[in-house]
Amino acid sequence: MNVTMLLDMAADGFGDRVAVGRREDGLTAARLRDAAAVGAAAIREADADAVLYLDVNGPAFPVALFAAARAGVPLVPVNYRLGSEQLDTLLANHPKALGIAAPDRSESLRRAGISSLTSEEWLSTTCDGQAPHDLPEGDDDVPAVIIYTSGTTSAPKGVLLRHHNLVSYVLGSVEFAGADPEDAALVSVPPYHIAAVANVLTNLYAGRRSVVLERFTPAEWLQLVRDQGITNAMVVPTMLARINEADGDKTLPSLRTLAYGGAPMPTAVIERALRTWPDVGFVNAYGLTETSSTIAVLGPEDHRAALAGDDAAVRARLGSVGRVLPTVEVEIRDFENRPVGPGVTGRICVRGDQVSAEYAGVGRAVDEEGYFDTRDQGYLDEAGYLFVGGRMDDTIIRGAENIAPAEIEDVLLRHPAVLDAAVVGVPDEEWGQRIEAAVVTRAGSGIESEELRTFVRGALRGSKTPDRIECWEELPRTVTGKLLRRKVVARLVSGAGG
């Protein structure tokens, strides 16, 4: 079950429909298949055992994804923002790869002894070449993609996603050719994020044209939605917050669905967006690289019911990630590895065909029942809605009390002067850890840290009130919105501030 099966279905079913790029000059599904075949032949001729992709998102990326699959080797999308030392270490894992890189990153590949093409050269070679008719099918047993984790708390690990993981996810969550011919999806995440891979596959399978915004700004995002008639879009929470704050025209007549994920969504941000675009269907998607993307979804009706509902339990679901996909099983377990009931917080453990949980050089990290421990904390309510409370590693232990930073961050973000917030545990001789926070405030608000501490104390008990709150210009986050808590702690401890 190779991912090229999805491309073949699209090319055979609606081959003349533009699948990738803008309406004016994008690649049709049939042309994408031909380009992938040309690329696969080039990969085999180079005797490469992987394809490294080291550039921003764009048309070269889906061609590389399907070409690698057809050639029977994994695609390895690499974070183009890595420093030279980190990048050299990662590249050393793939000495026999073929590289596709931005011009300013080609030197890194040459230094590693990896032959490469620029993205433009790759597109020219594949899109203008003659597709071979006798190319053997790719090997389904090799990984389809290797994605290196962001390494926010440790060295990056290579997550292996096999063909059956990705195809199982697509078949279990998307209707083939279910999109209207004019539908278009806007993707604003980098290629080394699982959402980028998932969007290529799901949009193609649905028959929806994919458009990429290479470098996000709120103004460009809004303009591109209007210019390209975007019907579906996906953002991370920090992007939606910035779009909310943007000046100017925010009317989006074509937009029908806006999905978000990748990091916790502040309640104030999603509530404002729901009021700004009342006719748009919002979708919260929760998943991990190890699960081939989404495993739980909070749909448009849930969003509307939560915003308008009088019932407290229904309103609270706006803070959930929705219900688990029917193809995935979830258990909430305590620290003794025992399943717990509704409303009890524990470790979120998952299993299913789309769950890879496999790491390069390590193997599959599953228990004897096939469950993968996500290391996210959370609980299921009585109706089966999943609430995610943050990473286990983020938990602050103050004395004998375990404190979830997300709870305090949510309170801080309710204050009208606060745009972003990070709460962390800082080493303390008496308590083990003390609670400190860094916030980004609205320009001209003039808010004082003591006022914010009082605000938190009014919503939570005193033991959860930060001992110190600093105001910074910005918080350290990855491009997909993940907070780099180690950097927050380091700045607070060193006194470097924002």
C-alpha distance (Angstrom), angle and dihedral (degrees) to the residues before:
residue distance angle dihedral
M1 . . .
N2 3.81 . .
V3 3.82 123.5 .
T4 3.81 87.6 -122.5
M5 3.81 84.9 74.7
L6 3.82 87.2 70.6
L7 3.80 91.1 51.2
D8 3.82 91.8 48.0
M9 3.80 90.9 51.1
A10 3.80 91.1 50.7
A11 3.81 94.4 45.2
D12 3.82 91.9 47.8
G13 3.81 94.4 41.7
F14 3.81 102.6 43.1
G15 3.79 105.9 -3.4
D16 3.80 96.0 157.7
R17 3.81 93.2 56.0
V18 3.82 115.5 103.3
A19 3.79 105.7 -110.7
V20 3.80 104.0 173.9
G21 3.79 129.8 31.2
R22 3.75 137.6 5.0
R23 3.78 124.3 -23.2
E24 3.80 92.5 -109.9
D25 3.81 101.4 53.8
G26 3.81 110.7 3.1
L27 3.80 129.0 133.6
T28 3.79 117.4 -95.5
A29 3.80 118.3 -136.8
A30 3.81 90.2 -106.3
R31 3.79 92.9 50.1
L32 3.80 90.8 46.8
R33 3.81 89.0 55.5
D34 3.81 91.6 50.0
A35 3.82 91.5 47.5
A36 3.80 90.7 49.8
A37 3.81 90.4 52.2
V38 3.81 91.5 51.1
G39 3.80 89.7 47.7
A40 3.80 91.9 49.0
A41 3.79 90.7 53.9
A42 3.82 89.9 50.9
I43 3.81 91.1 50.0
R44 3.79 91.7 51.5
E45 3.78 92.3 45.6
A46 3.82 88.4 54.3
D47 3.82 89.0 50.3
A48 3.81 88.0 -131.4
D49 3.81 120.5 168.8
A50 3.83 93.8 -159.4
V51 3.80 141.4 9.8
L52 3.80 116.7 -124.8
Y53 3.81 114.8 -154.8
L54 3.80 112.2 -162.1
D55 3.80 108.2 170.1
V56 3.78 143.5 75.8
N57 3.79 119.6 -72.1
G58 3.78 117.4 -78.5
P59 3.84 143.8 118.4
A60 3.82 91.9 -56.1
F61 3.81 89.6 65.5
P62 3.85 101.0 64.4
V63 3.80 89.9 41.9
A64 3.81 88.6 54.0
L65 3.82 92.2 46.1
F66 3.80 94.9 53.8
A67 3.82 94.7 36.6
A68 3.80 90.9 55.2
A69 3.81 90.2 47.7
R70 3.80 91.6 50.0
A71 3.81 90.3 48.3
G72 3.81 91.6 50.5
V73 3.82 97.0 -117.5
P74 3.82 131.2 110.4
L75 3.78 125.1 -101.7
V76 3.81 112.2 -129.9
P77 3.82 111.1 -163.4
V78 3.80 107.1 -163.1
N79 3.80 129.2 -155.9
Y80 3.81 103.2 -105.4
R81 3.81 89.5 -160.8
L82 3.81 94.0 66.3
G83 3.78 118.4 119.2
S84 3.80 117.8 -112.2
E85 3.83 94.7 -101.0
Q86 3.82 94.2 50.7
L87 3.79 91.7 42.7
D88 3.82 93.7 49.8
T89 3.81 90.0 51.2
L90 3.78 92.0 51.9
L91 3.81 94.9 44.1
A92 3.81 89.9 52.9
N93 3.83 86.8 68.9
H94 3.84 90.6 64.7
P95 3.83 109.5 42.3
K96 3.84 94.2 152.5
A97 3.79 96.4 48.4
L98 3.79 128.5 118.2
G99 3.79 110.6 -125.4
I100 3.80 130.1 -141.5
A101 3.78 109.0 -171.7
A102 3.76 148.4 160.1
P103 3.82 110.6 -98.7
D104 3.80 92.1 -108.4
R105 3.82 90.9 54.3
S106 3.79 98.1 47.6
E107 3.80 91.2 89.3
S108 3.81 90.1 61.1
L109 3.80 89.8 56.3
R110 3.80 92.8 46.3
R111 3.81 89.7 50.6
A112 3.80 88.5 54.6
G113 3.80 91.3 49.5
I114 3.83 92.5 -112.7
S115 3.81 118.3 142.8
S116 3.77 111.7 -132.2
L117 3.78 150.5 173.5
T118 3.76 128.5 -147.1
S119 3.79 114.6 -111.9
E120 3.80 89.6 -108.1
E121 3.81 91.5 51.8
W122 3.81 89.9 48.1
L123 3.82 92.3 51.7
S124 3.79 92.1 45.5
T125 3.81 91.5 49.4
T126 3.78 96.3 46.3
C127 3.80 102.2 36.3
D128 3.81 96.1 44.5
G129 3.82 97.6 39.5
Q130 3.79 128.6 95.4
A131 3.79 112.4 -101.7
P132 3.84 111.8 -123.2
H133 3.81 116.2 -123.6
D134 3.79 98.5 -156.5
L135 3.80 101.1 51.8
P136 3.83 111.3 137.5
E137 3.79 118.1 -123.8
G138 3.79 118.2 -96.9
D139 3.78 124.2 -100.5
D140 3.81 111.0 -94.9
D141 3.81 92.4 -160.6
V142 3.80 96.4 68.0
P143 3.81 120.7 80.0
A144 3.80 114.8 -88.5
V145 3.79 93.6 -150.7
I146 3.79 137.4 9.2
I147 3.80 112.3 -156.8
Y148 3.77 120.4 -173.9
T149 3.79 113.8 -140.2
S150 3.78 117.3 -118.7
G151 3.78 92.9 -106.1
T152 3.80 94.4 -138.0
T153 3.80 91.7 153.7
S154 3.81 103.3 17.2
A155 3.80 143.7 3.7
P156 3.83 112.2 -51.0
K157 3.80 116.0 -93.3
G158 3.78 124.1 -151.1
V159 3.81 109.9 -119.4
L160 3.81 112.3 -154.9
L161 3.79 115.0 -144.7
R162 3.77 112.0 -171.3
H163 3.78 125.5 -153.2
H164 3.79 94.1 -105.8
N165 3.83 90.6 52.6
L166 3.81 93.3 54.8
V167 3.81 96.3 39.4
S168 3.82 91.2 48.0
Y169 3.80 89.5 53.5
V170 3.81 92.9 50.2
L171 3.80 95.9 44.9
G172 3.80 91.3 47.1
S173 3.79 97.0 49.8
V174 3.82 110.4 28.3
E175 3.80 134.4 59.6
F176 3.80 112.8 -132.4
A177 3.83 111.2 -111.3
G178 3.79 88.3 -6.2
A179 3.80 94.5 139.9
D180 3.79 124.9 88.1
P181 3.83 114.6 -108.1
E182 3.83 91.4 -109.2
D183 3.82 96.0 48.3
A184 3.79 116.4 121.3
A185 3.80 132.2 -175.8
L186 3.80 125.5 -151.0
V187 3.80 115.8 -147.1
S188 3.81 118.8 -164.9
V189 3.80 102.1 172.6
P190 3.82 126.1 99.5
P191 3.82 121.0 -103.5
Y192 3.81 94.0 -111.2
H193 3.82 90.7 65.7
I194 3.80 120.3 89.3
A195 3.81 90.2 -126.8
A196 3.81 89.9 64.9
V197 3.81 92.0 54.7
A198 3.80 92.1 43.7
N199 3.81 92.3 49.6
V200 3.80 92.8 52.6
L201 3.80 90.9 53.2
T202 3.80 100.8 39.1
N203 3.80 97.0 43.4
L204 3.80 92.1 47.5
Y205 3.81 92.4 48.0
A206 3.81 91.4 48.1
G207 3.80 91.4 48.6
R208 3.79 93.8 -115.4
R209 3.81 121.4 143.0
S210 3.82 113.5 -119.7
V211 3.79 120.4 -141.4
V212 3.81 121.4 -174.5
L213 3.79 127.9 -149.2
E214 3.79 100.8 -155.0
R215 3.81 97.6 -163.8
F216 3.78 118.2 22.0
T217 3.78 125.9 -131.7
P218 3.82 121.6 154.3
A219 3.81 92.8 -123.0
E220 3.81 93.9 50.5
W221 3.80 91.7 45.0
L222 3.80 92.7 52.5
Q223 3.80 92.6 45.2
L224 3.81 93.9 48.3
V225 3.82 91.7 50.5
R226 3.80 88.9 55.4
D227 3.82 97.8 40.1
Q228 3.81 95.7 48.0
G229 3.79 98.1 37.7
I230 3.80 91.4 -119.3
T231 3.80 111.9 -163.2
N232 3.82 99.3 176.5
A233 3.79 129.0 32.9
M234 3.77 138.8 173.7
V235 3.82 125.8 -151.7
V236 3.78 138.3 166.4
P237 3.83 118.7 -120.4
T238 3.81 96.0 -100.7
M239 3.80 89.4 54.5
L240 3.80 92.7 51.2
A241 3.80 90.3 48.6
R242 3.81 90.5 53.7
I243 3.81 92.2 46.2
N244 3.81 88.4 51.7
E245 3.81 90.1 53.6
A246 3.81 95.8 44.5
D247 3.79 119.9 114.9
G248 3.77 124.5 -129.5
D249 3.78 135.6 31.4
K250 3.80 114.6 0.2
T251 3.79 98.7 170.8
L252 3.81 110.5 129.4
P253 3.82 107.0 -179.4
S254 3.82 96.3 173.9
L255 3.82 98.7 45.8
R256 3.81 113.8 106.2
T257 3.82 104.1 159.6
L258 3.81 132.1 30.1
A259 3.80 116.7 -173.7
Y260 3.78 124.0 -167.8
G261 3.79 136.4 -175.6
G262 3.79 144.2 116.4
A263 3.80 94.7 105.6
P264 3.83 138.1 21.3
M265 3.80 113.5 -65.8
P266 3.84 115.2 -134.2
T267 3.80 109.6 -125.1
A268 3.81 92.7 -131.4
V269 3.82 91.4 55.3
I270 3.80 96.3 51.6
E271 3.81 92.9 42.3
R272 3.81 90.4 54.2
A273 3.81 91.5 47.6
L274 3.80 91.6 50.0
R275 3.80 89.7 54.7
T276 3.81 93.5 44.4
W277 3.83 93.3 52.5
P278 3.82 106.1 25.4
D279 3.82 92.5 165.9
V280 3.81 94.9 53.9
G281 3.79 119.7 95.3
F282 3.81 109.5 -130.6
V283 3.80 120.7 -151.9
N284 3.79 126.7 -169.2
A285 3.81 110.6 -156.0
Y286 3.81 120.9 -167.4
G287 3.76 123.5 -168.4
L288 3.78 145.8 117.6
T289 3.76 136.9 -125.1
E290 3.81 87.9 -108.5
T291 3.82 90.7 57.2
S292 3.82 96.4 51.2
S293 3.82 89.6 -109.8
T294 3.81 127.3 -63.3
I295 3.80 122.7 39.1
A296 3.83 99.8 157.7
V297 3.80 133.4 33.2
L298 3.80 134.9 -164.5
G299 3.79 103.7 -160.1
P300 3.82 134.2 -151.7
E301 3.81 95.7 -94.0
D302 3.80 90.7 52.5
H303 3.80 89.9 52.3
R304 3.80 93.2 50.3
A305 3.80 93.2 45.0
A306 3.80 91.7 49.2
L307 3.80 92.8 50.0
A308 3.79 95.4 46.1
G309 3.79 101.7 30.6
D310 3.80 126.2 111.0
D311 3.79 92.9 -158.3
A312 3.82 111.4 96.6
A313 3.81 93.7 -145.0
V314 3.81 91.6 52.6
R315 3.82 92.3 47.4
A316 3.80 90.3 49.4
R317 3.80 90.4 59.1
L318 3.79 89.3 75.6
G319 3.79 83.9 75.7
S320 3.80 92.2 53.1
V321 3.81 130.4 85.1
G322 3.79 90.9 -128.9
R323 3.77 130.8 -124.0
V324 3.78 125.5 -20.3
L325 3.82 117.3 -106.0
P326 3.83 111.9 -99.3
T327 3.82 89.8 -120.4
V328 3.82 92.3 59.4
E329 3.82 129.8 68.7
V330 3.80 120.8 -148.8
E331 3.79 129.8 -167.0
I332 3.79 125.5 -177.2
R333 3.80 108.8 -145.1
D334 3.78 134.3 -173.2
F335 3.80 124.7 -132.4
E336 3.81 89.6 -86.0
N337 3.82 88.2 59.4
R338 3.81 93.1 -111.0
P339 3.83 121.0 138.5
V340 3.81 113.7 -110.6
G341 3.79 130.8 -154.2
P342 3.81 133.1 -110.9
G343 3.78 116.1 -54.5
V344 3.81 94.5 19.5
T345 3.81 116.0 117.8
G346 3.79 118.3 -132.4
R347 3.80 143.7 126.2
I348 3.79 116.7 -42.9
C349 3.82 108.5 -127.9
V350 3.81 122.4 -177.4
R351 3.79 141.6 -176.5
G352 3.80 136.9 179.6
D353 3.78 141.6 114.5
Q354 3.80 92.4 -76.6
V355 3.82 92.2 53.8
S356 3.79 109.1 99.6
A357 3.82 101.7 170.8
E358 3.80 86.1 173.8
Y359 3.80 126.0 136.7
A360 3.79 130.3 -165.5
G361 3.80 110.6 -100.6
V362 3.82 92.0 4.1
G363 3.80 109.9 63.8
R364 3.82 129.1 -142.8
A365 3.79 117.2 -19.0
V366 3.81 98.1 -149.2
D367 3.79 133.0 122.3
E368 3.79 126.8 -119.8
E369 3.82 90.0 -82.7
G370 3.79 92.5 52.7
Y371 3.82 96.1 -107.1
F372 3.80 121.3 145.3
D373 3.81 117.4 -147.0
T374 3.81 105.1 -136.3
R375 3.83 91.1 -166.5
D376 3.79 86.6 -132.4
Q377 3.78 117.1 125.4
G378 3.76 120.9 -135.2
Y379 3.78 149.9 120.1
L380 3.79 141.4 -129.3
D381 3.79 119.6 -125.2
E382 3.81 123.5 -139.9
A383 3.81 91.7 -87.6
G384 3.81 94.1 50.8
Y385 3.81 99.1 -101.7
L386 3.79 112.4 149.4
F387 3.80 119.5 -134.0
V388 3.81 117.1 -165.2
G389 3.80 116.3 -153.3
G390 3.80 101.3 -174.6
R391 3.78 136.9 -91.8
M392 3.79 120.1 -36.8
D393 3.81 87.6 -130.7
D394 3.82 89.8 59.1
T395 3.81 94.7 59.1
I396 3.81 113.6 121.0
I397 3.80 113.9 -138.9
R398 3.80 108.2 -156.7
G399 3.77 109.2 178.2
A400 3.80 104.0 -46.0
E401 3.81 94.1 -27.3
N402 3.79 125.2 102.4
I403 3.80 110.8 -146.1
A404 3.80 125.7 -169.6
P405 3.84 111.6 -140.7
A406 3.81 90.9 -150.8
E407 3.80 91.6 66.8
I408 3.82 92.3 56.4
E409 3.81 93.2 40.5
D410 3.79 90.3 54.5
V411 3.80 90.6 54.9
L412 3.80 92.7 48.4
L413 3.80 90.7 50.1
R414 3.80 90.5 55.5
H415 3.81 89.0 66.9
P416 3.83 107.8 97.1
A417 3.82 91.7 -134.2
V418 3.82 95.4 55.6
L419 3.82 120.7 87.8
D420 3.82 99.7 169.9
A421 3.79 135.8 7.0
A422 3.80 140.7 -171.2
V423 3.79 124.9 -170.5
V424 3.81 119.9 -168.7
G425 3.77 142.6 165.7
V426 3.81 115.1 -108.1
P427 3.83 121.0 -163.9
D428 3.80 113.2 -93.1
E429 3.82 127.9 -179.6
E430 3.81 95.3 -145.0
W431 3.82 102.9 37.9
G432 3.80 101.6 24.1
Q433 3.80 88.1 -123.2
R434 3.76 133.5 18.5
I435 3.79 125.0 -155.8
E436 3.78 118.0 -109.4
A437 3.79 131.6 167.1
A438 3.78 141.7 -161.9
V439 3.78 120.4 -156.7
V440 3.79 138.4 -175.2
T441 3.78 111.1 -140.9
R442 3.77 133.6 -158.9
A443 3.81 113.0 -91.7
G444 3.78 112.0 -94.5
S445 3.81 94.7 11.3
G446 3.81 93.1 121.1
I447 3.80 90.1 -157.1
E448 3.81 116.3 168.5
S449 3.81 123.5 -141.1
E450 3.80 92.6 -123.0
E451 3.79 89.8 56.7
L452 3.79 89.3 54.1
R453 3.80 91.5 48.6
T454 3.80 89.1 53.1
F455 3.80 89.5 49.2
V456 3.81 91.5 54.1
R457 3.79 92.6 44.9
G458 3.81 88.6 54.5
A459 3.80 91.3 58.4
L460 3.82 101.4 33.0
R461 3.76 134.1 31.1
G462 3.78 120.0 -87.9
S463 3.81 95.5 -101.3
K464 3.81 89.1 64.3
T465 3.79 95.2 49.8
P466 3.84 112.3 107.5
D467 3.79 113.2 -109.5
R468 3.78 88.5 -143.0
I469 3.81 135.3 15.3
E470 3.80 122.5 -166.5
C471 3.80 126.8 -166.9
W472 3.83 113.6 -133.4
E473 3.80 132.7 -179.5
E474 3.82 90.8 -124.4
L475 3.79 140.7 -10.5
P476 3.81 122.7 -120.2
R477 3.79 107.6 -104.2
T478 3.78 136.7 157.4
V479 3.79 117.9 -112.2
T480 3.81 88.5 -98.1
G481 3.80 91.8 56.0
K482 3.80 101.2 -101.7
L483 3.75 111.6 148.4
L484 3.81 114.6 -122.3
R485 3.79 96.1 -139.1
R486 3.80 94.0 176.5
K487 3.79 89.0 61.9
V488 3.79 91.8 47.4
V489 3.80 90.9 52.3
A490 3.81 91.8 46.1
R491 3.81 92.6 51.8
L492 3.77 93.5 46.8
V493 3.79 92.7 48.1
S494 3.82 93.5 46.1
G495 3.77 93.9 43.0
A496 3.82 90.0 -126.2
G497 3.80 92.0 132.1
G498 3.77 123.3 -170.0
